[in-house]
Amino acid sequence: MSRGYYVFYSRDYESLIRGGHNFNTLSFSNEPIHSNTADIDILVCLDEKTEEMHKKKLKKTSMVLSGEHGNMFFAGQLYKILGIEVEVLEKQMKKLKNFVENMKEAFKGYNSEKRTLGLPKINPNAHSSIRFMNGSQAIVYGALKSGLDFYYAYPMTPATPIMMELGLAQLDKNNHHKVVELESEIAVINAALGSSLVGSKAMIGTSGGGFDLMTESLSLAGMAEIPLVIYLSQRPGPSTGVATYTAQGDLNLARFSGHGEFSRVVIAPGDMKESAEKTGECFYLSQKYRIPCILLGDKHLGESKETFENQIEIMPSINSITKPERFNSYEADSSKDKIATESSDVIKKNMELRLKKQAIIEREVENLETHKIYGNENSRTVVVAWGSVKGAVLDALKILEEEKTEIKFLQIIYIEPFSEKITHELDKARRVIVVENNSTSQLSQLLAEKSQIVVENKNKILRYDGRPFLADELAKEIKRRLR
């Protein structure tokens, strides 16, 4: 970034206290970059396993840094290869402990390396308006800007970073929120509802297994009209699944969980900027219409970091509960006392009021950014995706454009309500290709239900091994579908 490059960084780690193979992938470009690729240009081996495990991704021109050295030695080597001045390295080292010792090792690595790529400075000043953060940090930014009062959670990867970031943010005297860790996910959602029904802005976070336990109280929020923001960070399932990897298998869970019929909003941001802004929309909609609003993310979005333009617009939030009221989990009359009733007329009237509210929400959402279009807007071939897959699709589009293949990319952000504008875009397509991090293509099910678009199996590009899509591999898969 100090030389004016755009950066994307992702993490891969096993669910172990000690041991296992952990690695990070750093990609940078003179143009905005949103994902990684499969091939490795420089491999830094901190142990003997690394080269063996990643050798299939090495090219003839790849550089391998290995040997009996520590982190700082390799850092020095890497800076030399990239052609970054040692003064820049020194400036970064000052942020760490043991500066003198670390810098001594880094100098050894720097001076030992003779190779250099000599990367030119592009325009470092252009990055004065650039942010570098991960999805979790962006969600925290959006929540704080929306006036968050309470965040409740029981630790569950990959939602835990939200709790950690908000905990750190408590140290800032300008923030006034509280972070509360409770004994179970059931306690978490009920405590949040308690805070919300006395006028506080409450948010909770979990992954699929924890969300399962919350669904009865999700229905309570729908019946009693209690605003609540829920962050659902996906990982592979079912059951414990693979705790530290990524997936998009909970789309249907977010849409259909909870018993009975009630309004909800489900929003799936695709990058860091959207993560912040859509968190703000969750608070706005949940408060205005007194409904649960689910922010649907995943491990890859939450823990990857990328550079992006520093123009985050957070929708101003409101407080819908400003004085004491009575709430009832039973069907109740419309009096201020909310008396429980079994009157058929009242039950019918209340259900119709909930349906009317849903229609109003649908109209309001049409004024928001429910989807985005990239690539060739006139193309009759449309790639459709949601959530963190966005980054790999965008970078795959660049590769395809360089090869004179132009297609349209339709990113769906609002899962529920589903915009009629999305259906209009799909109606113009001759071929629809779905890209998704699950095995059953839940997005295809959504498209069939909402738009009567049936995606053929041959046009579904699905990855379900817990890993995110890589741009170059995805570009090849899209080309294969086009043939």
C-alpha positions in Angstrom: 0.0 0.0 0.0 2.9 2.4 0.7 3.9 2.1 -3.0 0.3 2.7 -4.2 -0.8 -0.9 -4.8 -4.2 -2.4 -4.0 -4.1 -5.4 -1.7 -6.3 -8.5 -0.9 -5.3 -10.8 1.9 -6.9 -14.1 3.1 -6.3 -16.5 5.9 -6.4 -20.3 6.1 -6.1 -22.0 9.5 -7.1 -25.3 11.0 -9.4 -25.7 14.1 -6.5 -26.6 16.4 -5.0 -25.0 19.5 -1.5 -26.1 18.4 -0.1 -27.7 15.2 -1.6 -28.0 11.8 -0.8 -25.9 8.8 -1.8 -22.3 8.7 -1.1 -19.9 5.9 -2.0 -16.5 4.5 -2.2 -15.4 0.9 -1.4 -11.9 -0.1 -2.2 -10.5 -3.5 -1.6 -7.0 -4.8 -2.1 -5.2 -8.1 -1.9 -1.7 -9.6 -5.7 -2.1 -10.1 -8.4 -2.8 -7.4 -8.2 -6.5 -6.5 -10.8 -8.6 -4.7 -9.5 -12.1 -4.4 -6.6 -14.5 -4.7 -5.4 -16.8 -7.5 -4.3 -20.4 -7.4 -0.7 -19.8 -8.6 2.0 -18.6 -6.2 4.7 -16.2 -7.2 6.6 -16.1 -3.9 6.3 -18.8 -1.2 7.6 -18.1 2.3 8.2 -21.4 4.2 8.2 -21.0 7.9 8.4 -24.8 8.3 9.3 -27.9 6.3 5.7 -28.8 5.4 5.0 -25.6 3.6 6.8 -26.2 0.4 5.6 -29.8 0.2 2.0 -28.8 0.6 2.0 -25.9 -1.9 4.5 -27.1 -4.5 1.7 -27.9 -7.0 0.9 -24.2 -7.1 4.4 -23.1 -7.9 5.4 -21.9 -11.4 8.8 -22.1 -13.1 9.3 -18.5 -12.2 8.2 -18.8 -8.6 10.6 -17.9 -5.7 10.8 -20.0 -2.6 12.1 -18.6 0.6 13.0 -21.3 3.1 15.6 -22.4 5.6 16.3 -22.3 9.4 15.2 -18.7 9.8 12.5 -16.8 11.7 9.7 -14.5 10.6 11.8 -11.3 10.6 14.6 -12.7 8.5 12.0 -13.7 5.8 10.4 -10.3 6.1 13.7 -8.7 5.2 14.1 -11.0 2.3 10.7 -10.3 1.0 11.1 -6.5 1.1 14.3 -6.9 -0.9 12.7 -9.0 -3.5 9.8 -6.6 -3.8 12.2 -3.7 -4.1 10.8 -1.9 -1.1 13.2 0.4 0.7 14.6 -0.8 4.0 13.3 2.4 5.6 9.8 1.3 4.9 10.5 -2.0 6.6 11.9 -0.2 9.6 8.9 2.0 9.9 6.6 -1.1 10.0 8.8 -2.8 12.5 8.4 0.0 15.0 4.8 -1.0 15.4 5.9 -4.3 16.9 7.6 -5.2 20.2 11.4 -6.0 20.4 12.2 -3.5 17.6 16.0 -3.7 17.9 16.1 -7.5 17.9 13.5 -7.8 15.1 15.3 -5.2 12.9 18.6 -7.0 13.4 17.1 -10.2 11.9 15.3 -8.3 9.2 18.5 -6.6 8.1 20.2 -10.0 7.8 17.4 -11.2 5.6 17.4 -8.0 3.5 21.2 -8.1 3.0 21.3 -11.8 2.2 18.9 -11.5 -0.8 20.3 -10.6 -4.2 17.1 -11.0 -6.3 14.7 -8.1 -6.8 11.6 -7.6 -8.8 12.0 -3.8 -8.6 8.3 -3.0 -8.3 7.8 0.6 -9.2 6.0 3.1 -7.0 2.7 3.8 -8.6 1.2 6.8 -6.7 1.3 6.4 -2.9 -0.5 9.7 -2.5 -3.5 8.2 -4.3 -4.1 5.9 -1.3 -4.8 8.8 1.1 -8.5 7.9 0.7 -8.1 4.1 0.9 -9.1 1.9 3.8 -7.7 -1.6 4.5 -9.9 -3.7 6.7 -11.7 -7.1 6.8 -15.4 -7.7 6.8 -15.7 -8.0 10.6 -14.1 -4.6 11.1 -16.4 -3.1 8.5 -19.5 -4.6 10.2 -18.3 -3.2 13.5 -17.8 0.2 11.9 -21.4 0.1 10.5 -22.9 -1.0 13.8 -21.1 1.8 15.8 -22.1 4.4 13.3 -25.7 3.2 13.6 -25.7 3.8 17.3 -25.2 0.3 18.7 -26.0 0.0 22.4 -25.5 -3.7 23.2 -23.8 -6.6 21.4 -24.5 -10.0 22.8 -22.7 -13.2 21.7 -21.6 -16.7 22.6 -18.2 -17.3 20.9 -18.6 -19.2 17.7 -16.2 -19.1 14.7 -16.3 -17.2 12.4 -18.6 -14.7 14.1 -16.3 -14.2 17.1 -14.1 -11.5 15.5 -17.1 -9.1 15.8 -17.2 -9.6 19.5 -13.4 -9.1 19.8 -13.4 -5.9 17.6 -16.4 -4.4 19.5 -14.6 -5.3 22.8 -11.6 -3.4 21.7 -13.8 -0.5 20.5 -15.1 -0.2 24.1 -11.7 1.2 25.0 -12.5 4.3 23.0 -14.2 6.8 25.2 -16.2 8.1 22.3 -18.0 4.8 22.1 -20.8 3.9 24.5 -21.8 0.4 23.6 -21.5 -2.7 25.8 -20.3 -6.2 24.7 -21.8 -9.0 26.7 -20.8 -12.7 26.4 -23.4 -15.1 27.7 -23.6 -18.8 28.4 -25.5 -19.9 25.3 -27.0 -18.7 22.0 -30.5 -19.0 23.5 -29.5 -16.6 26.3 -27.9 -14.3 23.8 -31.0 -13.7 21.6 -33.3 -13.4 24.6 -31.1 -10.9 26.3 -30.9 -8.9 23.1 -34.7 -8.9 22.8 -34.9 -7.7 26.4 -32.5 -4.8 25.6 -34.4 -3.9 22.4 -37.8 -3.8 23.9 -36.8 -1.1 26.3 -35.4 1.1 23.5 -31.8 0.0 23.1 -30.2 -0.9 19.7 -29.2 -4.5 20.1 -27.2 -6.8 17.8 -26.2 -10.4 18.1 -23.7 -12.6 16.2 -23.3 -16.3 15.6 -22.7 -19.0 13.0 -25.2 -21.6 11.7 -25.2 -24.0 14.7 -25.8 -21.1 17.1 -28.4 -19.6 14.9 -30.4 -22.9 15.0 -30.8 -22.4 18.7 -32.1 -18.9 18.3 -34.9 -19.6 15.9 -37.7 -19.9 18.5 -36.9 -16.4 19.8 -36.6 -15.2 16.2 -40.3 -15.9 15.9 -40.9 -14.1 19.2 -39.3 -11.0 17.6 -41.6 -11.4 14.6 -44.8 -11.8 16.7 -44.0 -9.1 19.4 -42.5 -6.7 16.8 -39.2 -6.3 18.5 -36.3 -4.9 16.3 -33.1 -6.9 16.3 -30.0 -7.2 14.0 -28.5 -10.7 13.7 -25.2 -11.4 12.1 -25.1 -14.9 10.7 -21.5 -15.8 9.7 -21.5 -19.0 7.7 -19.1 -21.9 7.9 -19.5 -25.5 6.5 -22.1 -27.7 8.1 -24.1 -29.6 9.1 -23.5 -29.9 12.8 -20.0 -28.7 13.8 -19.0 -29.0 10.2 -15.5 -27.4 9.6 -15.3 -24.7 12.1 -12.6 -22.4 10.6 -13.5 -22.6 6.9 -16.0 -20.9 4.6 -19.3 -21.8 3.0 -22.7 -20.4 1.8 -24.9 -23.2 3.0 -27.2 -21.1 5.3 -29.1 -19.1 2.7 -32.3 -21.2 3.3 -31.7 -21.2 7.0 -31.7 -17.4 7.0 -34.8 -17.2 4.8 -37.0 -19.9 6.4 -36.0 -20.2 10.1 -38.5 -19.7 12.8 -42.1 -20.9 12.9 -45.1 -19.1 11.6 -45.2 -16.3 9.1 -43.6 -12.9 9.8 -41.5 -10.3 8.1 -37.8 -10.4 8.0 -35.0 -8.8 6.0 -32.0 -10.8 4.8 -29.0 -8.9 3.4 -25.8 -10.4 2.0 -23.0 -7.9 1.5 -20.2 -9.0 -0.9 -17.3 -6.9 0.2 -15.9 -4.7 3.0 -17.6 -1.5 2.0 -20.9 -3.2 1.6 -20.5 -4.9 4.9 -20.4 -1.6 6.7 -23.2 0.1 4.7 -25.5 -2.9 4.8 -25.1 -3.2 8.5 -26.4 0.3 8.7 -29.4 -0.6 6.5 -30.1 -3.6 8.9 -30.3 -1.2 11.8 -32.5 1.2 9.9 -35.0 -1.3 8.6 -35.1 -3.4 11.8 -35.9 -0.2 13.9 -38.3 1.4 11.4 -40.4 -1.7 10.9 -39.7 -3.5 14.2 -38.5 -6.7 12.6 -35.5 -9.0 12.8 -32.9 -8.2 10.1 -30.3 -10.8 9.3 -26.9 -9.8 7.9 -25.6 -12.9 6.1 -21.8 -13.2 5.9 -19.2 -16.0 6.0 -15.7 -16.7 7.2 -14.0 -15.6 3.9 -15.8 -12.2 4.0 -15.3 -11.7 7.7 -11.6 -12.5 7.9 -10.2 -11.4 4.5 -8.8 -7.9 4.2 -8.9 -5.7 1.2 -8.2 -2.1 0.2 -11.2 0.0 -1.0 -12.2 3.6 -1.5 -12.9 5.4 1.8 -16.4 6.5 1.0 -18.7 4.6 3.4 -22.2 5.9 3.7 -24.1 4.7 6.7 -27.9 5.2 6.6 -29.1 7.2 9.6 -30.9 5.0 12.1 -33.9 5.7 14.3 -35.2 4.4 17.6 -38.7 2.9 17.2 -39.3 2.1 20.9 -39.0 5.3 22.8 -41.3 4.6 25.8 -42.4 1.6 27.8 -44.8 -0.8 26.1 -46.2 -4.2 26.7 -45.1 -7.1 24.5 -46.8 -10.4 24.0 -45.6 -13.7 22.4 -49.2 -14.7 22.1 -51.5 -13.3 19.4 -52.8 -10.1 21.1 -55.4 -7.4 20.5 -54.4 -3.9 19.4 -54.9 -2.2 22.8 -52.0 -0.7 24.6 -52.1 -3.7 27.0 -51.7 -6.2 24.2 -54.1 -8.6 25.8 -53.7 -12.2 24.6 -56.6 -13.4 22.4 -57.9 -16.3 20.5 -60.5 -14.4 18.5 -60.6 -15.5 14.9 -61.3 -12.0 13.8 -58.3 -10.5 15.6 -56.0 -13.4 14.5 -57.0 -12.7 10.9 -56.6 -9.0 11.2 -53.2 -9.3 12.8 -51.9 -11.6 10.1 -53.2 -9.2 7.4 -51.4 -6.3 9.2 -48.2 -8.3 9.1 -48.7 -9.0 5.4 -49.3 -5.3 4.8 -46.1 -4.5 6.7 -44.2 -6.9 4.4 -45.6 -5.1 1.3 -44.5 -1.7 2.7 -41.0 -3.1 3.4 -40.8 -4.5 -0.2 -41.6 -1.0 -1.6 -39.0 0.7 0.6 -36.3 -1.8 -0.2 -36.7 -1.1 -3.9 -35.3 2.4 -3.2 -32.1 0.8 -1.8 -29.3 -1.0 -3.5 -30.7 -4.5 -3.8 -28.3 -5.7 -6.4 -25.4 -4.5 -8.6 -24.4 -5.1 -12.2 -20.8 -5.4 -13.5 -19.2 -6.2 -16.8 -21.0 -5.9 -20.1 -24.5 -4.7 -19.3 -25.7 -5.8 -22.7 -24.5 -9.3 -22.5 -27.1 -12.0 -22.7 -24.9 -14.3 -20.6 -25.3 -13.5 -16.9 -23.3 -14.8 -14.0 -25.3 -14.6 -10.7 -23.7 -14.7 -7.3 -24.1 -13.4 -3.7 -22.0 -12.7 -0.7 -18.2 -13.1 -0.6 -18.1 -14.9 -4.0 -18.4 -11.4 -5.5 -14.6 -10.8 -5.3 -13.6 -13.8 -7.2 -16.2 -13.2 -9.9 -15.1 -9.6 -10.4 -11.5 -10.7 -10.8 -12.5 -13.5 -13.1 -14.4 -11.0 -15.3 -11.1 -9.1 -15.7 -9.3 -12.2 -16.9 -12.2 -13.0 -19.3 -12.2 -9.4 -20.7 -8.5 -9.7 -21.4 -9.4 -12.8 -23.4 -12.1 -10.9 -25.3 -15.0 -12.6 -23.4 -17.4 -10.2 -22.0 -20.3 -11.2 -19.8 -22.6 -9.5 -17.3 -22.3 -10.1 -13.5 -25.4 -9.7 -11.4 -24.7 -9.5 -7.7 -27.7 -10.1 -5.4 -27.5 -8.2 -2.1 -31.1 -8.3 -0.8 -32.1 -11.9 -0.5 -35.4 -11.0 1.3 -37.3 -9.1 0.1 -36.3 -10.1 -3.4 -36.4 -7.1 -5.8 -38.5 -7.2 -9.0 -35.6 -5.4 -10.7 -33.5 -8.6 -10.3 -36.2 -10.6 -12.1 -36.3 -8.0 -14.9 -32.5 -8.4 -15.4 -32.8 -12.1 -15.5 -35.6 -12.0 -18.0 -33.2 -10.4 -20.5 -30.7 -13.3 -20.2 -30.2 -16.1 -22.6 -28.0 -18.0 -20.3 -27.7 -17.8 -16.5 -24.6 -19.2 -14.7 -24.8 -19.4 -10.9 -21.6 -19.3 -8.8 -21.9 -20.4 -5.2 -20.0 -21.8 -2.2 -22.4 -24.7 -1.5 -23.4 -28.1 -2.9 -27.1 -27.7 -3.6 -27.1 -24.2 -5.2 -29.6 -22.6 -2.9 -29.4 -19.4 -4.9 -30.8 -21.3 -7.9 -33.7 -22.4 -5.7 -34.3 -18.8 -4.8 -34.2 -17.7 -8.5 -36.7 -20.4 -9.4 -39.0 -19.4 -6.6 -38.9 -15.7 -7.1 -38.2 -15.3 -10.9 -39.2 -18.6 -12.4 -35.7 -18.9 -13.7 -34.5 -22.5 -13.9 -30.7 -22.8 -13.9 -29.5 -26.0 -15.6 -27.1 -28.1 -13.6 -24.3 -27.6 -16.2 -24.5 -23.9 -15.5 -24.0 -24.2 -11.8 -20.4 -23.6 -10.6 -20.4 -24.8 -7.0 -17.5 -25.1 -4.5 -18.2 -26.9 -1.3 -14.8 -28.0 0.1 -14.7 -25.1 2.7 -12.4 -23.0 0.5 -13.2 -19.8 -1.3 -13.2 -19.4 -5.1 -10.0 -18.4 -6.7 -10.2 -15.9 -9.6 -8.1 -17.8 -12.3 -9.8 -21.1 -11.6 -13.2 -19.5 -11.7 -12.5 -17.8 -15.0 -11.6 -21.2 -16.5 -14.8 -22.7 -15.2 -17.0 -19.9 -16.6 -15.3 -20.4 -20.0 -15.9 -24.1 -19.8 -19.6 -23.4 -19.3 -19.7 -21.0 -22.2 -18.2 -23.7 -24.5 
